Amino acid sequence: MKNFTKVALIAIMVIFSSCATIFSGTSDRVSFNTEPSGATVFIDGIERCTTPCEVRVRRSINERDVRITLEGYETRWFSLERELNLISILNLGNMFGWAIDALSGAIFRFVPTEYSITLQRERQSELTHPVMIKIEEENRQVDALLTQELPKSLIQN
């Protein structure tokens, strides 16, 4: 009877080891929506999608950094929020299960899984006028040092 109890206990530990990895997986679907749409979403420096979009993000014990860019708008940076995945508690005292869940990232889950972000237009420089103008009458040449780029439509060749 003692051997049966030991075998049953070992079997239960093996069955419930890495519970969060087995029952909830190692990734979450996270959606991004921006106003205006068409922004590029980078996760950990890798381009993942263009808004509005939904991507599968692998869980990790490390933070997942997000960068959202759209030309003419300020870049937004943030980390995906996460919380303890309560299913991992089923590991009980099984350190092997806790280790597997921690290494796979399943010990956490992303919450929220939906992000709606309003992008702000890039701020224009307060110095919108040329800083320096140099006029050479002999060569009929005008040089100007500007604080921002001119629109291509204003540049003559």
Sequence and secondary structure as in RCSB ss.txt:
>XXXX:A:sequence
MKNFTKVALIAIMVIFSSCATIFSGTSDRVSFNTEPSGATVFIDGIERCTTPCEVRVRRSINERDVRITLEGYET
RWFSLERELNLISILNLGNMFGWAIDALSGAIFRFVPTEYSITLQRERQSELTHPVMIKIEEENRQVDALLTQEL
PKSLIQN
>XXXX:A:secstr
 HHHHHHHHHHHHHHTTTHHHHHH SEEEEEEEEESS  EEEETTEEEEESSEEEEEE  SS  EEEEE TTB  
EEEE  EEE GGGGGGTT HHHHHHHHHHTTTEEES  EEEEE  B    S  S SEEEEETTTTEEEEE SS  
 GGG   
